[in-house]
Amino acid sequence: MNIFRFALVVGMALLAGNAGAANFAAGKSKAQVCIGCHGEDGNAAVPIFPKLAGQHVSYLVKQLQEFRSKQRLEQTMNAMAESLSDDDIKDIAEYFASFKLKHETVAPSPLGEKIYRTGNPQTRVPACIGCHGPNGSGNPLAVYPHLAGQYSAFIVKALNDYKSGERNNDKNRIMRDIAERLSEEEIAAVAEHISGLQ
């Protein structure tokens, strides 16, 4: 009986390992069109493009679904996501999430750290830490993204897109309401701080 259980456990582990390898291979195959901008390992080489490595699967799935439905508008990504099935999206998300994020080395930003940790009570800007965590790791259950180590140029673009309303796929307008209250100086500072988080 013990031998039977052992064989069953080993067999299931092998099947799970094969399924994981198959899913990774499927994700890699489907992600080939993505790597030109986001890098083969999800660490984009161009600072205006987001790093996908180590991002939460739930967040990547949400963004790809919203690019596909055009709830989030961006011509290149809308076209890329248009033909993706739900399975394609999940495979691509799991592929990029499986990689290790390459962190940036940036100079400390006292203003950025202050906004990230305590917000700005005068302008009713809440602390970023409340949703994105002390180290910028986000919250996969709430579908809040992992931000630590992102390029500051991408964070600046994202915050400005929220501020202008060009990006409007945030739940309950939370990011739009926050970004509207941030000055250019504050956006640049908090982006630098986020980029340097480990």
C-alpha positions as CSV (number, residue, x, y, z in Angstrom):
1,M,0.0,0.0,0.0
2,N,2.8,2.4,0.8
3,I,4.5,1.6,-2.5
4,F,1.2,2.4,-4.3
5,R,0.8,5.7,-2.5
6,F,4.4,6.6,-3.3
7,A,4.0,5.8,-6.9
8,L,0.8,7.8,-7.1
9,V,2.4,10.8,-5.5
10,V,5.5,10.6,-7.8
11,G,3.2,10.2,-10.8
12,M,1.1,13.2,-9.9
13,A,4.2,15.3,-9.3
14,L,5.6,14.3,-12.7
15,L,2.2,15.2,-14.4
16,A,2.2,18.6,-12.6
17,G,5.7,19.3,-13.6
18,N,4.9,18.3,-17.2
19,A,1.8,20.5,-17.2
20,G,3.9,23.4,-15.8
21,A,6.5,23.0,-18.6
22,A,3.7,22.7,-21.2
23,N,2.1,25.9,-19.9
24,F,5.4,27.7,-19.9
25,A,6.1,26.5,-23.5
26,A,2.6,27.6,-24.5
27,G,3.1,31.0,-22.9
28,K,6.5,31.5,-24.5
29,S,5.1,30.6,-27.9
30,K,2.2,33.0,-27.6
31,A,4.3,35.8,-26.1
32,Q,6.7,36.0,-29.0
33,V,4.9,39.0,-30.4
34,C,5.3,40.8,-27.0
35,I,9.0,40.4,-26.6
36,G,10.0,43.2,-29.0
37,C,8.7,45.8,-26.5
38,H,8.6,43.9,-23.2
39,G,11.7,41.7,-23.5
40,E,12.0,37.9,-23.7
41,D,12.1,37.8,-19.9
42,G,9.6,40.6,-19.3
43,N,12.3,43.2,-18.5
44,A,11.7,45.8,-21.2
45,A,14.8,47.5,-22.6
46,V,13.0,50.8,-23.3
47,P,12.1,52.7,-20.2
48,I,8.7,53.9,-21.6
49,F,7.5,50.3,-21.8
50,P,6.4,48.5,-18.6
51,K,8.4,45.6,-17.2
52,L,6.1,42.5,-17.0
53,A,8.5,40.2,-15.2
54,G,7.3,39.2,-11.8
55,Q,4.0,41.1,-12.2
56,H,0.9,39.5,-10.7
57,V,-0.9,37.2,-13.1
58,S,-4.2,38.7,-12.0
59,Y,-3.1,42.2,-13.0
60,L,-1.6,41.1,-16.4
61,V,-4.8,39.2,-17.2
62,K,-7.0,42.2,-16.3
63,Q,-4.9,44.5,-18.5
64,L,-4.8,42.2,-21.5
65,Q,-8.6,41.6,-21.2
66,E,-9.2,45.3,-21.1
67,F,-6.9,46.0,-24.1
68,R,-8.8,43.3,-25.9
69,S,-12.2,44.8,-25.1
70,K,-10.9,48.3,-25.7
71,Q,-11.8,49.3,-22.1
72,R,-8.2,50.4,-21.9
73,L,-7.3,52.3,-25.1
74,E,-3.8,52.0,-26.6
75,Q,-3.8,51.3,-30.3
76,T,-0.8,49.0,-30.4
77,M,-1.9,46.9,-27.4
78,N,-5.6,46.9,-28.6
79,A,-4.4,45.4,-31.9
80,M,-2.1,42.9,-30.2
81,A,-4.8,41.7,-27.8
82,E,-7.7,41.6,-30.2
83,S,-7.3,38.0,-31.3
84,L,-6.3,36.6,-27.9
85,S,-8.5,34.0,-26.2
86,D,-8.9,33.8,-22.5
87,D,-6.5,30.8,-22.5
88,D,-3.9,32.8,-24.5
89,I,-4.1,35.7,-22.1
90,K,-3.6,33.4,-19.1
91,D,-0.7,31.6,-20.7
92,I,1.0,34.9,-21.6
93,A,0.4,36.4,-18.1
94,E,1.8,33.3,-16.4
95,Y,4.8,33.3,-18.7
96,F,5.9,36.8,-17.9
97,A,5.0,36.5,-14.2
98,S,7.4,33.6,-13.9
99,F,10.5,35.8,-14.5
100,K,12.5,37.7,-12.0
101,L,12.2,41.5,-12.2
102,K,15.5,43.4,-12.8
103,H,15.4,46.3,-10.3
104,E,16.7,49.8,-11.1
105,T,19.3,51.7,-9.2
106,V,18.1,55.3,-8.6
107,A,19.0,58.2,-6.4
108,P,16.8,58.5,-3.3
109,S,13.9,61.0,-3.6
110,P,12.8,62.4,-0.2
111,L,9.7,64.0,-1.7
112,G,8.8,60.7,-3.5
113,E,9.3,58.7,-0.4
114,K,7.1,61.1,1.6
115,I,4.3,60.9,-0.9
116,Y,4.6,57.1,-1.2
117,R,4.5,56.6,2.6
118,T,2.3,59.4,3.9
119,G,0.6,61.0,0.8
120,N,-0.1,64.8,0.8
121,P,-2.8,65.7,3.3
122,Q,-3.0,69.3,2.0
123,T,-4.1,68.1,-1.5
124,R,-5.9,65.0,-0.2
125,V,-3.5,62.6,-1.9
126,P,-3.5,59.3,0.0
127,A,-0.3,57.3,0.6
128,C,0.6,54.9,-2.2
129,I,1.7,52.4,0.4
130,G,-2.0,51.7,1.3
131,C,-2.6,49.8,-1.9
132,H,0.8,49.0,-3.2
133,G,2.5,48.0,0.0
134,P,5.6,49.1,1.9
135,N,7.9,47.6,-0.7
136,G,5.8,48.2,-3.8
137,S,4.7,44.6,-4.2
138,G,1.0,45.4,-4.7
139,N,-1.9,43.1,-4.0
140,P,-2.7,40.3,-6.4
141,L,-6.1,39.6,-4.8
142,A,-7.2,43.3,-5.2
143,V,-5.5,43.3,-8.6
144,Y,-3.2,46.2,-7.5
145,P,0.1,45.9,-9.5
146,H,3.6,45.2,-8.3
147,L,5.3,48.6,-8.9
148,A,8.8,48.2,-7.3
149,G,11.6,48.3,-9.9
150,Q,9.4,49.7,-12.8
151,Y,11.1,52.3,-14.9
152,S,10.4,55.8,-13.5
153,A,9.6,57.0,-17.1
154,F,6.8,54.4,-17.4
155,I,5.4,55.4,-13.9
156,V,5.4,59.0,-15.0
157,K,3.6,58.2,-18.2
158,A,1.0,56.0,-16.4
159,L,0.3,58.7,-13.8
160,N,0.0,61.4,-16.5
161,D,-2.3,59.2,-18.5
162,Y,-4.5,58.8,-15.4
163,K,-4.3,62.5,-14.7
164,S,-5.5,63.4,-18.2
165,G,-8.1,60.7,-18.3
166,E,-6.5,59.0,-21.3
167,R,-6.2,55.9,-19.1
168,N,-9.5,55.2,-17.4
169,N,-9.6,51.5,-16.5
170,D,-9.0,52.0,-12.8
171,K,-11.7,50.7,-10.5
172,N,-13.8,53.5,-8.9
173,R,-11.6,56.1,-10.6
174,I,-9.1,55.7,-7.7
175,M,-5.9,56.3,-9.7
176,R,-7.5,59.2,-11.8
177,D,-8.7,60.9,-8.6
178,I,-5.2,60.6,-7.1
179,A,-3.2,61.6,-10.2
180,E,-5.4,64.7,-10.7
181,R,-4.2,66.0,-7.4
182,L,-0.5,65.4,-8.0
183,S,1.8,68.1,-9.3
184,E,4.4,67.4,-12.1
185,E,7.1,67.6,-9.4
186,E,5.3,65.1,-7.2
187,I,4.7,62.7,-10.1
188,A,8.4,62.7,-11.1
189,A,9.4,62.3,-7.4
190,V,7.1,59.4,-6.6
191,A,8.0,57.7,-9.8
192,E,11.7,57.8,-8.9
193,H,11.0,56.4,-5.4
194,I,8.9,53.6,-6.8
195,S,11.6,52.7,-9.4
196,G,14.1,52.3,-6.6
197,L,12.0,50.1,-4.3
198,Q,13.3,46.6,-3.8
